[in-house]
Amino acid sequence: MPLDELHGTFLTSGLSDPQLVDLYEAGDEVQFDRGELLFAEGEPADYLWILLAGELELSRGSAKERIVLATMSTPGQWAGGLRAWGDTAEGAGYRASGRGLSHGRCLRVPSEDLGRLVGEWFPFGKHMITGIYQTVRGIEATVRQRESLVALGTLAAGLAHEINNPAAATLRAVDALRATCDAMVSALRQLAGSAITPEQCVDLETLRVEQASAPMPEGGALAAADREDGIGRWLEQRGVEDPWHLAPPLAAAGAGLPWCERVEQAVGTDAVGPALQWVASTATAGALLEEIQETTSRISQLVESVKSYSQMDRASLQRIDVSDGIESTLAMLSSKLTGIEVERGYDPELPKIEAYAGELNQVWTNLIDNAIDAMQGRGVLRLVTRSDGADVIVEISDTGHGMLPEVQARAFEPFFTTKDVGKGTGLGLDISRRIVTERHRGEISFDSSPAGTTVQVRLSPSR
């Protein structure tokens, strides 16, 4: 038992011999070699590691983007043990990974025993440490919750704007459809008063169907304006009531003078006005119904996007197509995409993976929102999904101003942000990285230059 070693470390030099014995017997000695991983970032901090000999490196990030935080080389330096002060998994994980830089030894003490021993030796100190730890965690949670609520309000405002446009268009179309139906009934009443025969009614319906199924004439808006002028003058010559109100819908439906003349031959000059009014009303009603169908479909698509984004009524862990989550995120952020070109490079053969879909959608939201902000309203957002063996890779690229070296160095630090208060999603790169690495055993890295930034997320299907 290395009592002399423990007596000689700054951490435990103030403990009595019985206390040192209790501490040592609660734990166990662990030997390590160069390159050996003792504990991993994000895993529950179930142990306190006290260095006895050798060197340990503390680092954060993935294998491709690893940041060395510190080197433990002095006996008595320690890491972990956070679960001694808080039982919840949130915030009680290792803050960094510990890897051997040489051959050495550590005393590994379970966090549960550490909390018990400190409580027995220093009750006041135990209460103080626990209180400070929980207070800090509470403040952190409150800040993140507030920022998340602000971000939720921003997303909700954008979504409300997106829903309001088709909803308002639907209301306008319904009002116009009501007036069109009144005009249609009025035209039928006038036709009935004109005493046209059943055969003439059949001929008129045949001509209407023929016109409705005919392809639109070429020439676009200019040709339509010429048809409108011609029909208006033609109706005016025949004394039709309100000819210039009737001509636009006929021209918009593709009708021309030859077809109008055939209608006149079918029903007679006296009935041509109400006949054409009825045809125009049916064409307008059809166009309005198509508009209502399109706008309500848009609302339905937005609702489906929200359900997909929030993963309502779905299990937390599920097999998902990553591309679907990215698309639902784009729908949620569509109000911010004005002036930005979106390019998609989705692999149609991309395998589904088992993942926490709602959490990944938060990651996509953060990364895409950062890319949009970097482009300041103009640029190209490129989204790529592909497979690499069993892994799924997502790349989000922008043509923005890139990240400064000092920003890149701190990008994954907790609470670090370059955005003003109330901006962003409230989900920093630190949280995004933790979702990817801790919840999905993946990696997140970025490549940035003045020409833009590409963030790569690698997800593994194995858990």
C-alpha positions as CSV (number, residue, x, y, z in Angstrom):
1,M,0.0,0.0,0.0
2,P,1.6,3.3,-1.1
3,L,0.9,5.3,2.0
4,D,4.2,7.2,1.6
5,E,3.2,8.1,-2.0
6,L,-0.3,9.4,-0.9
7,H,1.3,11.3,2.0
8,G,3.6,13.0,-0.4
9,T,0.9,14.2,-2.9
10,F,-0.5,17.7,-2.5
11,L,-4.0,16.3,-2.8
12,T,-3.9,13.8,0.1
13,S,-1.0,15.1,2.2
14,G,-3.5,16.5,4.8
15,L,-5.3,13.3,5.4
16,S,-4.5,11.2,8.5
17,D,-3.2,7.6,8.2
18,P,-6.6,6.1,8.9
19,Q,-8.2,8.3,6.3
20,L,-5.5,7.4,3.7
21,V,-6.1,3.7,4.5
22,D,-9.9,4.2,4.0
23,L,-9.3,6.0,0.7
24,Y,-6.9,3.4,-0.6
25,E,-9.1,0.5,0.4
26,A,-12.1,2.1,-1.3
27,G,-10.3,2.1,-4.6
28,D,-7.8,0.1,-6.5
29,E,-4.4,0.7,-8.2
30,V,-4.6,0.8,-12.0
31,Q,-1.5,0.5,-14.2
32,F,-1.5,2.0,-17.6
33,D,0.8,2.1,-20.6
34,R,1.5,4.7,-23.3
35,G,-1.5,5.3,-25.5
36,E,-3.9,3.4,-23.2
37,L,-7.3,5.0,-22.7
38,L,-8.4,5.1,-19.0
39,F,-11.6,7.0,-19.3
40,A,-13.5,8.6,-22.2
41,E,-15.1,12.0,-22.5
42,G,-18.8,12.0,-22.0
43,E,-19.0,8.7,-20.1
44,P,-20.4,8.7,-16.6
45,A,-17.7,9.9,-14.2
46,D,-18.0,6.9,-11.9
47,Y,-14.4,7.1,-10.7
48,L,-11.9,9.6,-9.3
49,W,-8.5,9.0,-10.8
50,I,-5.5,10.1,-8.7
51,L,-2.2,10.0,-10.5
52,L,0.6,8.2,-8.5
53,A,3.3,7.9,-11.2
54,G,3.7,8.5,-15.0
55,E,1.9,11.0,-17.2
56,L,-1.7,11.3,-18.5
57,E,-3.0,13.4,-21.3
58,L,-6.5,15.0,-21.0
59,S,-8.1,15.8,-24.4
60,R,-11.4,16.5,-26.0
61,G,-12.9,16.0,-29.4
62,S,-12.7,13.2,-32.0
63,A,-9.7,11.4,-33.3
64,K,-9.6,13.7,-36.3
65,E,-10.1,16.9,-34.3
66,R,-8.6,16.3,-30.8
67,I,-7.7,19.2,-28.6
68,V,-5.2,18.5,-25.7
69,L,-6.4,20.3,-22.6
70,A,-3.8,19.4,-20.1
71,T,-1.1,16.9,-19.1
72,M,-1.1,15.3,-15.7
73,S,2.4,14.6,-14.6
74,T,2.5,15.6,-10.9
75,P,1.5,12.9,-8.4
76,G,-1.7,13.9,-6.8
77,Q,-3.3,15.4,-9.9
78,W,-6.7,14.1,-10.4
79,A,-9.6,13.8,-12.8
80,G,-13.3,12.6,-12.7
81,G,-15.3,11.8,-9.6
82,L,-18.1,14.2,-10.5
83,R,-20.8,11.6,-9.6
84,A,-19.7,12.0,-6.0
85,W,-21.5,15.4,-6.0
86,G,-24.5,14.8,-8.3
87,D,-26.4,11.6,-9.0
88,T,-27.9,12.7,-12.4
89,A,-26.3,11.7,-15.6
90,E,-26.6,15.2,-17.1
91,G,-23.4,17.0,-16.4
92,A,-21.8,14.2,-14.4
93,G,-19.7,12.8,-17.2
94,Y,-16.0,13.0,-17.7
95,R,-15.1,16.4,-19.2
96,A,-12.2,15.0,-21.1
97,S,-10.6,11.7,-22.2
98,G,-7.6,10.4,-20.2
99,R,-4.9,8.6,-22.1
100,G,-1.5,7.4,-21.0
101,L,1.6,9.3,-22.2
102,S,3.9,6.8,-20.5
103,H,3.8,3.8,-18.3
104,G,2.3,4.8,-14.9
105,R,-0.1,4.1,-12.1
106,C,-3.3,5.7,-10.8
107,L,-5.5,5.2,-7.7
108,R,-9.0,4.7,-9.0
109,V,-11.7,5.5,-6.4
110,P,-15.4,4.9,-7.1
111,S,-17.3,8.2,-7.0
112,E,-19.9,6.7,-4.7
113,D,-17.2,5.9,-2.1
114,L,-15.5,9.2,-2.6
115,G,-18.8,11.0,-1.7
116,R,-19.3,8.8,1.3
117,L,-15.7,9.3,2.6
118,V,-15.7,13.1,2.2
119,G,-19.1,13.2,3.9
120,E,-17.6,11.3,6.9
121,W,-14.4,13.2,7.1
122,F,-15.6,16.7,6.2
123,P,-19.4,17.0,6.5
124,F,-19.4,20.8,6.1
125,G,-17.0,20.6,3.1
126,K,-19.2,17.9,1.4
127,H,-22.3,20.0,1.7
128,M,-20.4,23.0,0.3
129,I,-19.0,21.1,-2.7
130,T,-22.4,19.5,-3.4
131,G,-24.2,22.8,-3.2
132,I,-21.7,24.7,-5.4
133,Y,-21.7,21.9,-8.0
134,Q,-25.5,21.7,-8.1
135,T,-25.8,25.5,-8.2
136,V,-23.5,25.7,-11.2
137,R,-25.4,22.9,-13.0
138,G,-28.7,24.6,-12.2
139,I,-27.4,28.0,-13.6
140,E,-26.1,26.2,-16.7
141,A,-29.4,24.4,-17.2
142,T,-31.4,27.7,-16.7
143,V,-29.2,29.6,-19.2
144,R,-29.5,26.8,-21.8
145,Q,-33.2,26.6,-21.3
146,R,-33.6,30.3,-21.8
147,E,-31.6,30.3,-24.9
148,S,-33.5,27.3,-26.2
149,L,-36.8,29.1,-25.5
150,V,-35.5,32.1,-27.4
151,A,-34.5,29.8,-30.3
152,L,-37.9,28.1,-30.1
153,G,-39.6,31.4,-30.4
154,T,-37.6,32.3,-33.4
155,L,-38.4,29.0,-35.1
156,A,-42.1,29.4,-34.2
157,A,-42.2,32.9,-35.6
158,G,-40.6,31.6,-38.9
159,L,-43.1,28.7,-39.0
160,A,-46.0,31.0,-38.3
161,H,-44.9,33.2,-41.2
162,E,-44.6,30.2,-43.5
163,I,-48.1,28.9,-42.5
164,N,-49.6,32.4,-42.7
165,N,-48.8,32.9,-46.4
166,P,-50.7,29.8,-47.7
167,A,-53.4,30.3,-45.1
168,A,-54.0,33.9,-46.2
169,A,-54.0,32.7,-49.9
170,T,-56.6,30.1,-49.0
171,L,-58.9,32.7,-47.4
172,R,-58.6,34.9,-50.5
173,A,-59.3,32.0,-52.8
174,V,-62.4,31.0,-50.7
175,D,-63.8,34.6,-50.9
176,A,-63.2,34.7,-54.7
177,L,-64.8,31.2,-55.1
178,R,-67.9,32.4,-53.3
179,A,-68.2,35.4,-55.7
180,T,-67.5,33.1,-58.6
181,C,-70.2,30.6,-57.6
182,D,-72.7,33.6,-57.3
183,A,-71.7,34.6,-60.9
184,M,-72.2,31.0,-62.1
185,V,-75.7,30.8,-60.6
186,S,-76.6,34.2,-62.1
187,A,-75.3,33.0,-65.5
188,L,-77.4,29.8,-65.3
189,R,-80.5,31.9,-64.4
190,Q,-79.9,34.1,-67.5
191,L,-79.4,31.1,-69.7
192,A,-82.7,29.7,-68.4
193,G,-84.4,33.0,-69.3
194,S,-83.0,32.9,-72.8
195,A,-85.0,29.8,-73.5
196,I,-82.2,27.8,-75.0
197,T,-83.0,24.2,-75.9
198,P,-81.6,21.1,-74.2
199,E,-79.6,20.4,-77.3
200,Q,-78.0,23.8,-77.1
201,C,-77.1,23.2,-73.5
202,V,-75.4,19.9,-74.5
203,D,-73.5,21.7,-77.3
204,L,-72.4,24.5,-74.8
205,E,-71.1,21.9,-72.3
206,T,-69.3,20.0,-75.1
207,L,-67.5,23.3,-76.1
208,R,-66.7,24.0,-72.5
209,V,-65.1,20.6,-71.9
210,E,-63.2,20.9,-75.2
211,Q,-61.8,24.3,-74.2
212,A,-60.9,23.1,-70.7
213,S,-59.0,20.1,-72.0
214,A,-57.2,22.0,-74.8
215,P,-53.5,22.9,-74.2
216,M,-52.8,26.5,-73.4
217,P,-51.8,28.7,-76.4
218,E,-48.2,29.7,-76.6
219,G,-47.0,33.2,-76.2
220,G,-47.4,33.7,-72.4
221,A,-48.8,36.9,-70.8
222,L,-48.4,39.0,-74.0
223,A,-50.5,36.6,-76.1
224,A,-53.1,36.4,-73.3
225,A,-53.3,40.2,-73.3
226,D,-53.9,40.2,-77.1
227,R,-56.7,37.5,-76.7
228,E,-58.2,39.6,-73.9
229,D,-58.4,42.7,-76.1
230,G,-59.9,40.7,-79.0
231,I,-62.5,39.0,-76.9
232,G,-63.4,42.2,-75.1
233,R,-64.0,44.1,-78.4
234,W,-65.9,41.1,-79.8
235,L,-68.2,41.0,-76.8
236,E,-68.7,44.8,-76.9
237,Q,-69.9,44.6,-80.5
238,R,-72.6,42.1,-79.5
239,G,-73.8,44.2,-76.6
240,V,-72.8,41.8,-73.9
241,E,-73.1,43.3,-70.4
242,D,-69.7,44.1,-68.7
243,P,-67.5,42.7,-71.5
244,W,-64.2,43.8,-70.1
245,H,-65.0,42.0,-66.8
246,L,-65.8,38.8,-68.7
247,A,-62.9,38.9,-71.2
248,P,-59.9,38.4,-68.7
249,P,-61.0,35.0,-67.3
250,L,-61.8,33.7,-70.8
251,A,-58.4,34.8,-72.1
252,A,-56.7,33.3,-69.0
253,A,-58.4,30.0,-69.7
254,G,-57.0,30.0,-73.2
255,A,-60.2,30.8,-75.1
256,G,-59.8,32.7,-78.4
257,L,-62.1,34.4,-80.9
258,P,-62.7,31.3,-83.0
259,W,-64.0,29.3,-80.0
260,C,-66.2,32.3,-78.9
261,E,-67.7,32.4,-82.3
262,R,-68.5,28.6,-82.1
263,V,-70.3,29.3,-78.8
264,E,-72.3,32.0,-80.5
265,Q,-73.3,29.6,-83.3
266,A,-74.3,27.0,-80.7
267,V,-76.5,29.1,-78.4
268,G,-77.4,32.2,-80.5
269,T,-76.3,35.8,-80.2
270,D,-78.9,36.6,-77.5
271,A,-77.6,33.9,-75.1
272,V,-73.9,34.2,-75.9
273,G,-73.3,36.6,-73.0
274,P,-74.7,34.4,-70.2
275,A,-73.2,31.3,-71.9
276,L,-69.7,32.8,-71.9
277,Q,-70.3,34.0,-68.3
278,W,-71.1,30.5,-67.2
279,V,-68.0,29.1,-69.0
280,A,-65.8,31.8,-67.5
281,S,-67.2,31.1,-64.0
282,T,-66.5,27.4,-64.2
283,A,-63.0,28.0,-65.4
284,T,-62.3,30.5,-62.6
285,A,-63.9,28.1,-60.0
286,G,-61.6,25.3,-61.2
287,A,-58.5,27.5,-61.0
288,L,-59.5,28.7,-57.5
289,L,-60.1,25.1,-56.3
290,E,-56.6,24.2,-57.6
291,E,-55.2,27.1,-55.7
292,I,-56.9,26.1,-52.5
293,Q,-55.7,22.5,-52.9
294,E,-52.1,23.8,-53.4
295,T,-52.1,26.2,-50.4
296,T,-53.8,23.7,-48.1
297,S,-51.3,21.0,-49.2
298,R,-48.5,23.4,-48.3
299,I,-50.0,23.9,-44.8
300,S,-50.3,20.1,-44.5
301,Q,-46.6,19.7,-45.6
302,L,-45.5,22.2,-43.0
303,V,-47.4,20.4,-40.3
304,E,-45.8,17.1,-41.4
305,S,-42.4,18.8,-41.3
306,V,-43.0,20.0,-37.8
307,K,-44.1,16.5,-36.7
308,S,-41.0,15.0,-38.4
309,Y,-38.7,17.6,-36.8
310,S,-40.1,17.3,-33.3
311,Q,-40.6,13.5,-33.6
312,M,-44.1,13.7,-32.1
313,D,-45.7,10.3,-31.3
314,R,-42.5,8.5,-32.1
315,A,-40.0,6.5,-30.0
316,S,-36.9,8.4,-29.0
317,L,-34.6,5.7,-30.5
318,Q,-35.6,4.6,-34.0
319,R,-34.3,3.6,-37.4
320,I,-34.2,6.7,-39.5
321,D,-33.2,8.1,-42.9
322,V,-30.9,11.0,-42.0
323,S,-31.9,12.8,-45.2
324,D,-35.5,13.0,-44.0
325,G,-34.4,14.8,-40.8
326,I,-32.3,17.3,-42.8
327,E,-35.3,18.1,-45.0
328,S,-37.7,18.7,-42.1
329,T,-35.0,21.0,-40.6
330,L,-34.9,22.9,-43.8
331,A,-38.7,23.3,-43.7
332,M,-38.4,24.7,-40.2
333,L,-35.7,27.2,-41.2
334,S,-37.2,28.1,-44.6
335,S,-38.0,31.7,-43.5
336,K,-34.2,32.2,-43.2
337,L,-33.3,30.8,-46.6
338,T,-34.4,33.8,-48.6
339,G,-31.6,34.7,-51.0
340,I,-29.7,31.4,-50.3
341,E,-29.4,28.7,-52.9
342,V,-29.8,25.2,-51.4
343,E,-28.0,22.3,-53.2
344,R,-28.7,18.8,-52.2
345,G,-26.5,15.8,-52.7
346,Y,-28.4,13.0,-50.9
347,D,-27.3,9.4,-51.5
348,P,-30.5,7.5,-52.5
349,E,-28.9,4.2,-51.3
350,L,-28.0,5.7,-47.9
351,P,-28.7,3.0,-45.2
352,K,-30.9,3.8,-42.3
353,I,-29.3,4.0,-38.9
354,E,-30.6,3.6,-35.3
355,A,-30.5,7.1,-33.8
356,Y,-32.2,9.6,-31.5
357,A,-33.9,11.4,-34.4
358,G,-35.2,14.4,-32.4
359,E,-31.7,15.1,-31.0
360,L,-30.1,14.8,-34.4
361,N,-32.6,17.3,-35.8
362,Q,-31.4,19.7,-33.1
363,V,-27.8,19.2,-34.4
364,W,-28.9,19.8,-38.0
365,T,-30.7,23.0,-36.9
366,N,-27.6,24.3,-35.2
367,L,-25.3,23.6,-38.0
368,I,-27.6,24.8,-40.8
369,D,-28.4,28.0,-38.8
370,N,-24.7,28.7,-38.3
371,A,-24.2,28.2,-42.1
372,I,-27.0,30.6,-42.9
373,D,-25.7,33.3,-40.5
374,A,-22.2,33.0,-42.0
375,M,-23.6,33.7,-45.5
376,Q,-25.5,36.8,-44.4
377,G,-28.4,36.3,-46.7
378,R,-26.6,35.4,-49.9
379,G,-24.7,32.3,-50.9
380,V,-24.9,28.5,-51.5
381,L,-25.8,26.0,-48.8
382,R,-24.8,22.5,-49.8
383,L,-26.1,19.4,-48.0
384,V,-24.5,16.0,-48.7
385,T,-25.3,12.6,-47.3
386,R,-23.2,9.5,-48.1
387,S,-22.0,6.3,-46.7
388,D,-18.5,5.2,-45.7
389,G,-18.6,1.5,-45.0
390,A,-21.1,1.0,-42.2
391,D,-21.0,4.7,-41.2
392,V,-23.3,7.5,-42.5
393,I,-21.6,10.9,-43.2
394,V,-23.4,14.2,-43.4
395,E,-21.6,17.3,-44.8
396,I,-23.0,20.8,-44.4
397,S,-21.2,23.4,-46.4
398,D,-21.6,27.2,-46.8
399,T,-19.9,29.9,-48.9
400,G,-19.7,32.3,-46.0
401,H,-16.7,34.2,-44.6
402,G,-15.2,31.2,-42.8
403,M,-14.1,30.9,-39.1
404,L,-11.2,32.8,-37.7
405,P,-8.4,30.6,-36.2
406,E,-9.1,31.8,-32.7
407,V,-12.8,30.9,-33.2
408,Q,-11.9,27.4,-34.6
409,A,-9.7,26.8,-31.5
410,R,-12.6,27.4,-29.1
411,A,-15.5,26.2,-31.3
412,F,-16.3,23.2,-29.1
413,E,-15.9,25.0,-25.7
414,P,-19.0,25.1,-23.5
415,F,-20.8,28.4,-23.6
416,F,-18.6,29.8,-26.3
417,T,-20.4,31.8,-29.0
418,T,-19.8,34.6,-31.4
419,K,-23.5,35.5,-31.7
420,D,-25.3,38.3,-29.9
421,V,-27.8,37.6,-27.1
422,G,-31.0,36.2,-28.5
423,K,-29.3,35.1,-31.7
424,G,-28.7,31.5,-32.8
425,T,-30.5,28.3,-31.7
426,G,-29.3,28.2,-28.1
427,L,-27.5,24.9,-28.9
428,G,-23.8,25.5,-29.1
429,L,-21.3,23.3,-31.0
430,D,-20.4,21.8,-27.6
431,I,-23.8,20.4,-27.2
432,S,-24.0,19.4,-30.8
433,R,-20.7,17.5,-30.5
434,R,-21.9,15.8,-27.3
435,I,-25.1,14.6,-29.0
436,V,-23.0,13.2,-31.9
437,T,-20.2,11.7,-29.9
438,E,-21.9,10.6,-26.7
439,R,-25.4,9.6,-28.0
440,H,-24.4,8.3,-31.4
441,R,-20.8,7.2,-31.0
442,G,-19.9,9.5,-33.9
443,E,-17.5,12.3,-34.7
444,I,-18.0,15.9,-35.8
445,S,-15.3,18.0,-37.4
446,F,-15.0,21.1,-39.6
447,D,-12.8,22.5,-42.3
448,S,-12.9,26.3,-42.7
449,S,-11.3,28.9,-44.9
450,P,-12.2,32.4,-46.1
451,A,-14.1,30.7,-48.9
452,G,-16.5,28.9,-46.6
453,T,-16.9,26.2,-44.0
454,T,-17.7,22.5,-44.2
455,V,-18.9,20.6,-41.2
456,Q,-18.7,16.8,-41.3
457,V,-20.8,14.6,-39.0
458,R,-20.0,10.9,-39.0
459,L,-22.6,8.6,-37.5
460,S,-22.2,5.0,-36.7
461,P,-25.1,2.5,-36.8
462,S,-23.6,0.4,-34.1
463,R,-24.3,1.4,-30.5
